[in-house]
Amino acid sequence: MNIFALFEARVREALEALTRSGTLPEGLDLARVVVEPPRDPAHGDLATNAALVLAKEARANPKALGEALAAELRADPRVTEASVAGPGFINLRLAPHVLQDVVRSALADPAGFGRARMPGGLVNIEYVSANPTGPMHVGHGRGAVFGDALANLLVAAGREVVREYYINDAGAQVVVLARSAYIRYLQALGRSDAVVGEGLYPGDYLIPVGQALAERHGDSLADTPESEWLPVVRDAALGAMMEMIRDDLAAIGIRHDVFFSERKLQDSGAVGELLGALRARGLVYEGRLPPPKGQLPEDWEDREQTLFRTREFGDDTDRPLLKSDGTYTYFAADIAYHRDKFLRGAREMIDVLGADHGGYVKRMQAAVKAVSDGEATLDVKLCQLVRLLRAGEPVKMSKRAGEFVTLREVIDEVGRDAIRFMMLYRKNDATLDFDLAKVVEQSKDNPVFYVQYAHARARSVQRQAREAFPDTDFADAAALAEADLGRLIDSGEIEMMRLVAQYPRVLEAAAAAHEPHRIAFHLYEVASSLHSFWNKGKDLPQLRFVNATDRKSTEARLALVEAVRSTLASGLAVLGVTAPDEMR
């Protein structure tokens, strides 16, 4: 039950009535009309901007229009007060049964409460896509968690989602990986002259790969030309790296439906096929590019090139598709890859990338628009850096990886729940300070503990209630829905009901904006309201959740507690975080 959607429909009905009466002209654009929580809860339960955003188009005074609309809304038996504030906002106060009905709705369908039915076709979310040249680091973890939570969020909003990992198994970095693994292979054979030189990957994680190669091939690969050993070592190293990456992803609860190989894409001839299709449409030409503004990049070439007309689709400049040696550019391969997504049915694509890919956004959005004839869209979500700290001090580099702290090391130290929640408790495009000491604190300042503790506390309240009333199952949501919710009149109880009522709107808005951090923020508010009321009951016994001398009030409060608990459980599931029944 989404009361914001219900009352947005009611506001539109009221506007139609004003149109029929001649107060408003016909044909007004209602797209900007919203119903949302008021900025100050003291002003009511809901607020709408309808009068404010329509006044100019309607050539009406916003306050006068607000008064007319408020009069229409007061006729609704669910509205006890409709007042105009400021330049035309209308604040609505609802009859008590409306919020009570939300609680009953949450109790009637705990698994489905808050879930939406957003329109749209298949969504392809590509996330992680780390180069398979070593273990995942903490920065990879942020994109992984963000992408996975976003996929969960869109599924909760009723969308069909494919979760995809693009394996960058072609290009120079894979050759460097193979050469690095070959040195470890020679070392496993006892070759003292085998040294990991400059430009190779120095981490110890390739030692087991070298040992496995030695066990399988003996010395048959030693002292042979690189052209002979490179394919064998490359495939063995890539397989080992992807197995390690999959294990790391599983440890943090990340899953993918598709692992898509760049090498297979290129071997299939898909890039050449793409160029042929673009040429046939007149979107490829031979020409020169002007030098970019500012400092020239090292790879810029003043020569005639094969160019894609991306400017026609919103890019800043046309883009080269072939390098000077005749091989395809990375951009050409990326276009072919996204065209493949489109041919597999994706009409909405989301790429989750590191912050250093900012220059990639416009060109790929233009490319997707071009290859899909405008049928598909691409949203690129950039994840900023993670600064890893311990008690405020930067964490030193990993002994195993050599150059960075691995994601697995952090998982082993603080656990997947802390990582997932804290990675999502800040907007993806803001730098994140991740303090290993703070995320395991048991305090209000640690959001993941505070939210999980609220869920555990709700379960504790249910256990206490069963002790006080052994004949009643206070975890039976259907039975609790019959409680007398009219007893919930304290401001703290009303705040909890309001926050439960806001959850469906928060989920739908977060899904539409591709912003899972909104769920984390809302869960913290819900948890805070539960903890606050608990503390209030310590000072005022009549407000305690469980009162052995007042069964009716206990039943009503336990109904509210279960609605709060199911809201927390639903939101935590979206974030991929566990909802514990007990906490040590």
C-alpha positions in Angstrom: 0.0 0.0 0.0 1.6 3.2 -1.2 -0.3 6.1 0.3 1.7 8.6 -1.7 0.6 7.0 -5.0 -3.0 6.8 -3.7 -3.1 10.5 -2.8 -1.2 11.6 -5.9 -4.1 10.0 -7.8 -6.5 11.8 -5.5 -4.8 15.2 -6.2 -5.1 14.5 -9.9 -8.9 13.8 -9.4 -9.2 17.1 -7.5 -7.4 18.9 -10.3 -9.8 17.4 -12.9 -12.7 18.6 -10.8 -11.3 22.1 -10.8 -10.9 21.8 -14.6 -14.5 20.8 -15.0 -15.6 23.7 -12.9 -13.6 26.2 -15.0 -11.2 27.0 -12.2 -8.3 25.5 -14.2 -7.8 25.4 -18.0 -7.7 22.1 -19.8 -4.5 20.4 -21.0 -2.3 21.2 -18.0 1.0 19.3 -17.8 0.7 17.3 -14.5 4.1 15.5 -14.8 5.7 17.6 -12.1 2.8 17.2 -9.6 4.0 15.1 -6.6 2.8 14.0 -3.2 5.6 13.6 -0.7 6.3 13.8 3.0 6.3 17.4 4.3 9.6 18.9 5.2 8.5 19.2 8.8 6.4 16.3 10.2 4.6 18.8 12.4 2.9 20.2 9.3 1.1 16.9 8.6 1.4 13.5 6.9 1.6 14.4 3.2 2.3 17.5 1.1 1.7 18.3 -2.6 3.3 20.9 -4.8 0.4 20.9 -7.3 -0.7 24.5 -6.9 2.9 25.8 -7.0 4.0 24.0 -10.2 0.7 24.5 -12.1 0.0 28.2 -11.2 2.2 29.7 -14.0 0.8 27.5 -16.8 -2.7 28.0 -15.5 -2.1 31.8 -15.1 -3.4 31.6 -11.6 -2.2 32.9 -8.2 -0.5 29.9 -6.6 -2.0 30.6 -3.1 -5.5 31.0 -4.5 -5.1 27.9 -6.6 -3.9 26.1 -3.5 -6.9 27.2 -1.5 -9.2 25.9 -4.2 -7.4 22.6 -4.4 -7.3 22.3 -0.6 -11.1 22.7 -0.5 -11.5 19.8 -2.9 -9.2 17.6 -0.8 -11.0 18.4 2.4 -14.0 16.6 1.0 -12.1 13.3 1.1 -13.0 11.5 4.3 -9.4 10.3 4.7 -8.3 13.9 5.1 -8.8 15.7 8.4 -6.9 18.9 7.4 -5.7 20.5 4.2 -3.8 23.8 4.7 -1.9 26.0 2.3 1.6 27.0 3.3 4.2 29.3 1.8 3.9 30.0 -2.0 1.4 27.2 -2.6 2.3 24.0 -0.9 -0.6 22.0 0.5 -0.1 20.0 3.7 -2.5 17.2 4.4 -3.2 15.6 7.7 -4.8 12.2 7.4 -7.4 10.4 9.5 -5.8 7.9 11.9 -7.2 4.9 10.1 -5.1 5.7 7.0 -1.7 5.0 8.7 -3.3 2.1 10.6 -4.3 0.6 7.3 -0.7 0.9 6.1 0.4 -1.1 9.2 -2.3 -3.8 8.4 -1.1 -3.8 4.7 2.5 -4.5 5.9 1.2 -7.3 8.1 -1.0 -8.8 5.5 1.9 -9.2 3.0 5.3 -8.8 4.6 7.2 -10.1 1.6 5.4 -7.9 -0.8 5.1 -4.7 1.2 6.8 -1.9 -0.5 7.3 -3.8 -3.8 6.3 -1.9 -6.9 5.3 -2.7 -10.5 7.3 -0.2 -12.4 6.9 -0.4 -16.2 9.7 -1.1 -18.6 11.5 -3.9 -20.5 14.7 -5.9 -19.7 17.4 -4.1 -17.7 21.0 -5.2 -18.1 23.3 -4.2 -15.3 27.0 -4.6 -15.8 29.0 -4.3 -12.7 32.4 -5.3 -11.3 34.0 -6.2 -14.6 37.4 -5.9 -12.9 40.4 -6.9 -15.1 41.1 -10.6 -14.4 44.8 -9.9 -13.6 44.7 -10.2 -9.8 42.5 -10.3 -6.7 39.7 -7.7 -6.3 40.5 -4.6 -4.2 38.3 -2.5 -2.0 37.5 -0.1 -4.9 36.1 -3.0 -6.9 34.1 -4.0 -3.9 32.2 -0.7 -3.9 31.1 -1.1 -7.5 30.3 -4.7 -6.9 28.0 -3.9 -3.9 26.4 -1.0 -5.6 25.6 -2.9 -8.8 24.3 -5.9 -6.9 22.1 -3.7 -4.6 20.8 -1.8 -7.6 19.9 -5.1 -9.3 18.0 -6.1 -6.1 16.3 -2.8 -6.0 15.1 -2.9 -9.5 13.8 -6.5 -9.0 11.9 -5.2 -5.9 10.4 -2.5 -8.1 9.1 -5.1 -10.5 11.7 -5.0 -13.3 13.3 -7.9 -15.1 17.1 -7.7 -14.6 20.1 -9.4 -16.0 23.3 -9.1 -13.9 26.4 -9.1 -16.1 30.2 -9.2 -15.7 32.3 -8.2 -18.7 35.6 -10.2 -18.6 38.4 -8.1 -20.0 40.3 -11.1 -21.3 41.8 -9.5 -24.4 44.4 -6.8 -24.7 47.9 -6.0 -23.3 47.1 -6.5 -19.7 46.3 -10.2 -20.3 49.7 -10.6 -22.0 51.4 -9.0 -18.9 49.4 -11.4 -16.7 50.7 -14.4 -18.7 54.3 -13.2 -18.5 54.0 -12.7 -14.8 52.6 -16.1 -14.3 55.3 -17.6 -16.5 58.0 -16.1 -14.1 56.2 -17.8 -11.2 56.2 -21.1 -13.2 59.9 -20.9 -13.7 60.4 -20.1 -10.0 58.3 -23.2 -9.2 60.8 -25.2 -11.3 63.6 -23.8 -9.2 65.0 -21.4 -11.7 66.9 -18.8 -9.6 67.3 -16.5 -12.5 63.5 -16.0 -12.8 62.7 -12.6 -11.4 59.5 -10.6 -11.5 60.7 -7.6 -13.5 59.4 -4.1 -13.8 56.1 -3.8 -15.6 54.9 -7.3 -14.4 52.4 -8.1 -11.7 54.4 -8.5 -8.4 51.8 -10.0 -6.1 52.2 -13.3 -4.4 48.8 -14.4 -5.7 50.4 -15.7 -8.9 52.7 -18.1 -7.0 50.0 -20.9 -6.9 49.4 -20.4 -10.6 53.0 -21.0 -11.3 53.1 -24.1 -9.1 50.0 -25.5 -10.8 51.6 -25.0 -14.2 54.8 -26.7 -13.0 52.8 -29.7 -11.7 50.8 -30.0 -14.9 53.4 -29.4 -17.5 56.7 -30.1 -15.8 59.5 -28.3 -17.6 57.9 -28.6 -21.0 57.1 -24.9 -21.2 60.5 -23.7 -20.1 63.0 -22.4 -22.6 60.4 -22.5 -25.4 59.4 -19.5 -27.6 56.8 -17.1 -26.0 54.5 -17.8 -28.9 54.3 -21.4 -27.8 53.9 -21.0 -24.0 51.9 -17.8 -24.0 48.4 -19.2 -24.9 48.8 -22.1 -22.4 49.9 -19.8 -19.5 47.4 -17.1 -20.4 44.4 -19.4 -20.3 45.6 -21.1 -17.0 46.2 -17.7 -15.4 42.9 -16.2 -16.6 41.1 -19.3 -15.3 42.7 -19.0 -11.9 42.1 -15.3 -11.6 38.4 -15.6 -12.5 38.0 -18.5 -10.0 39.5 -16.2 -7.4 37.3 -13.3 -8.4 34.2 -15.5 -8.3 35.1 -16.7 -4.8 35.6 -13.1 -3.6 32.3 -12.1 -5.1 30.5 -15.1 -3.4 32.1 -14.1 -0.1 30.4 -10.7 -0.3 27.1 -12.1 -1.6 27.5 -10.9 -5.2 26.1 -13.0 -8.1 26.0 -12.6 -11.8 23.7 -14.2 -14.4 26.2 -13.7 -17.3 30.0 -13.7 -17.5 30.7 -12.2 -21.0 34.1 -12.7 -22.6 35.7 -9.8 -24.5 38.0 -12.2 -26.3 35.0 -14.3 -27.5 33.3 -11.2 -28.7 36.3 -10.2 -30.8 36.8 -13.8 -32.1 33.2 -14.0 -33.2 33.7 -11.1 -35.6 31.1 -9.0 -33.8 33.3 -5.8 -34.0 33.7 -6.1 -37.7 30.0 -6.8 -38.1 29.3 -3.6 -36.1 31.5 -1.5 -38.4 29.7 -2.9 -41.4 26.3 -2.1 -40.0 27.4 1.5 -39.1 28.9 2.0 -42.6 25.7 0.8 -44.2 23.9 3.6 -42.3 26.4 6.2 -43.3 27.6 6.6 -39.7 31.3 5.9 -40.4 33.6 8.2 -42.4 37.3 8.9 -43.0 38.4 12.2 -41.6 40.6 14.1 -39.2 39.8 15.2 -35.6 40.7 18.6 -34.2 43.1 18.5 -31.3 41.4 18.3 -27.9 41.3 21.4 -25.8 43.9 21.7 -23.2 46.9 19.4 -22.9 47.2 16.8 -25.7 46.9 13.2 -24.5 49.8 10.9 -25.4 47.6 8.7 -27.7 46.3 11.6 -29.8 47.2 11.4 -33.5 46.9 14.1 -36.2 46.0 11.8 -39.0 43.1 10.7 -41.2 41.1 8.1 -39.2 38.0 5.9 -39.5 35.5 7.9 -37.4 32.0 7.2 -35.9 29.5 10.1 -36.1 28.8 10.1 -32.4 28.2 13.9 -32.5 24.9 13.2 -34.2 23.8 11.3 -31.1 24.9 13.8 -28.4 28.6 13.3 -28.1 31.1 16.2 -27.9 33.2 14.9 -30.9 33.3 12.0 -33.3 35.3 9.0 -32.2 37.9 6.8 -33.9 37.1 3.1 -34.5 40.5 1.9 -35.8 44.0 2.4 -34.5 46.9 3.4 -36.7 47.9 -0.3 -37.0 44.5 -1.2 -38.3 43.2 -2.9 -35.1 40.0 -1.9 -33.4 39.9 0.7 -30.7 38.6 -0.1 -27.3 35.6 2.1 -28.1 34.8 0.0 -31.2 34.8 -3.2 -29.0 32.7 -1.5 -26.4 30.1 -0.5 -29.0 29.9 -4.0 -30.3 29.5 -5.3 -26.7 26.6 -2.9 -26.0 25.0 -3.7 -29.4 25.2 -7.4 -28.3 23.3 -6.5 -25.1 20.6 -4.8 -27.2 20.3 -7.8 -29.5 19.9 -9.9 -26.3 16.8 -7.9 -25.4 18.1 -5.1 -23.1 16.3 -1.9 -23.7 17.7 -0.3 -20.6 21.4 -0.7 -19.8 23.3 0.4 -16.7 27.1 0.3 -16.5 28.7 0.6 -13.0 32.2 1.9 -13.4 35.1 3.5 -11.5 35.3 7.3 -11.2 38.1 7.4 -13.8 35.7 6.5 -16.6 34.0 9.9 -16.6 35.1 10.6 -20.1 33.4 7.4 -21.3 29.9 8.4 -20.4 28.8 10.6 -23.3 30.4 8.6 -26.1 28.8 5.3 -24.9 25.4 6.9 -24.4 25.7 8.2 -28.0 26.8 4.8 -29.2 23.9 3.0 -27.5 21.4 5.5 -29.0 22.9 4.9 -32.4 23.1 1.1 -32.5 19.6 0.8 -31.1 18.0 3.5 -33.2 17.0 5.2 -30.0 15.2 2.1 -28.6 17.7 1.6 -25.7 19.2 3.9 -23.0 22.4 3.7 -21.1 22.9 5.0 -17.6 26.5 5.0 -16.4 26.9 5.1 -12.6 30.4 6.1 -11.5 31.7 4.9 -8.1 34.2 7.2 -6.4 37.2 6.0 -4.5 37.2 4.2 -1.2 39.7 5.5 1.4 40.5 2.6 3.7 41.2 3.7 7.3 41.8 2.1 10.7 40.9 4.4 13.6 41.3 7.3 11.3 44.7 6.3 9.9 45.3 5.1 6.3 45.7 1.3 6.0 48.9 0.0 4.6 49.1 -2.0 1.4 48.4 -5.7 1.3 51.3 -8.1 1.6 49.5 -10.6 -0.7 48.6 -8.2 -3.5 51.6 -5.9 -3.2 49.9 -2.8 -4.4 46.5 -2.6 -2.7 44.4 -4.0 0.1 42.3 -6.9 -1.2 38.6 -7.1 -0.8 38.9 -10.6 0.7 41.2 -9.2 3.5 38.5 -6.6 4.4 35.7 -9.2 4.3 37.7 -11.5 6.6 38.2 -8.6 9.1 34.8 -7.0 9.3 32.3 -9.3 7.5 30.2 -8.9 4.5 27.2 -7.1 6.2 29.4 -4.2 7.4 31.0 -3.9 3.9 27.8 -4.0 2.0 25.8 -1.5 4.3 28.6 1.0 4.6 29.4 0.9 0.8 25.7 1.9 0.3 25.4 4.4 3.1 26.9 7.1 0.9 26.0 8.1 -2.6 28.0 6.3 -5.2 29.6 9.4 -6.7 30.9 10.6 -3.3 34.3 9.5 -2.0 33.9 7.0 0.8 36.0 6.8 4.0 35.7 3.2 5.2 37.1 2.9 8.7 37.7 -0.7 9.7 37.5 0.1 13.4 34.3 2.1 13.3 32.3 -0.4 11.2 32.5 -3.0 13.9 31.5 -0.6 16.8 28.3 -1.4 18.6 27.0 2.1 18.7 24.5 4.5 17.1 27.4 6.0 15.2 27.8 2.7 13.3 24.8 2.6 10.9 24.9 -1.1 10.1 24.9 -2.1 13.7 22.2 0.4 14.5 19.8 -0.9 11.8 20.5 -4.6 12.4 20.1 -4.1 16.1 16.7 -2.6 15.5 15.6 -5.8 13.7 17.0 -7.9 16.5 15.3 -5.7 19.1 12.0 -6.2 17.3 12.4 -10.0 17.6 13.4 -9.5 21.3 10.2 -7.6 21.9 8.2 -10.5 20.3 9.9 -13.0 22.6 9.2 -10.8 25.7 5.5 -10.6 24.6 5.3 -14.4 24.3 6.6 -14.7 27.9 4.0 -12.3 29.2 1.2 -13.8 27.1 2.2 -17.5 26.5 -1.1 -18.2 24.7 -0.4 -15.7 21.8 2.0 -15.8 18.9 3.2 -12.2 18.5 5.1 -13.1 15.4 1.8 -14.1 13.6 1.3 -11.1 11.4 -2.2 -12.1 10.3 -3.4 -12.3 13.9 -1.7 -9.0 14.8 -3.6 -7.3 11.9 -6.7 -7.7 14.0 -5.3 -5.7 16.9 -7.0 -2.4 17.9 -4.5 0.0 16.2 -6.6 3.0 17.4 -4.6 2.7 20.6 -1.4 3.9 18.8 -1.7 7.6 19.6 1.7 8.6 21.0 3.9 10.8 18.8 6.6 8.1 18.7 4.1 5.5 17.5 2.7 7.8 14.8 6.3 8.5 13.7 7.0 4.8 13.3 3.7 4.4 11.3 4.7 7.4 9.0 8.1 5.9 8.3 6.6 2.5 7.5 4.2 4.3 5.2 7.0 6.1 3.4 8.9 2.9 2.6 7.1 2.0 -0.6 7.6 5.5 -1.9 11.3 5.5 -1.0 11.8 2.1 -2.7 10.1 3.2 -5.9 11.9 6.6 -6.0 15.3 4.9 -5.3 14.7 2.4 -8.2 13.7 5.2 -10.6 16.8 7.2 -9.7 19.1 4.1 -9.6 20.1 5.2 -6.0 20.2 2.3 -3.5 21.7 4.6 -0.9 18.2 6.0 -0.3 17.1 2.6 1.1 20.1 2.6 3.6 19.2 6.2 4.7 15.6 5.3 5.2 16.3 2.2 7.2 18.5 4.2 9.6 15.5 6.5 10.2 13.2 3.6 10.8 15.6 2.0 13.2 16.1 5.3 15.0 12.3 5.6 15.5 12.1 2.1 17.0 15.1 2.7 19.3 13.7 6.1 20.4 10.4 4.6 21.4 12.1 1.8 23.3 14.0 4.4 25.3 10.9 6.4 25.9 9.3 3.3 27.4 12.1 2.9 29.9 11.1 6.3 31.4 7.3 5.9 30.9 6.1 2.3 31.7 2.8 2.9 30.1 4.6 3.2 26.7 6.5 0.0 26.9 6.0 -2.3 24.0 5.0 -5.1 26.3 2.7 -4.4 29.2 1.6 -7.6 31.1 -1.4 -5.7 32.6 -2.6 -4.3 29.2 -3.1 -6.9 26.6 -4.8 -4.7 24.0 -2.1 -2.1 24.0 0.5 -4.8 23.8 -1.2 -6.3 20.8 -1.4 -2.9 19.0 2.2 -2.1 19.7 3.4 -5.6 18.7 1.5 -5.1 15.4 3.4 -1.9 14.8 6.7 -3.6 15.8 6.1 -6.4 13.3 5.4 -3.8 10.6 8.6 -2.0 11.4 10.5 -5.3 11.5 9.2 -6.4 8.1 10.1 -3.0 6.7 13.7 -3.3 8.0 13.9 -6.9 6.7 12.7 -5.9 3.3 15.1 -3.0 3.0 18.1 -5.0 4.3 17.3 -7.7 1.7 17.5 -5.1 -1.0 20.9 -4.1 0.3 22.0 -7.7 0.5 22.5 -7.4 4.3 21.2 -10.0 6.8 18.4 -9.2 9.2 19.5 -10.9 12.5 17.0 -12.2 15.1 19.7 -11.8 17.8 22.9 -9.9 18.2 25.7 -10.6 20.6 
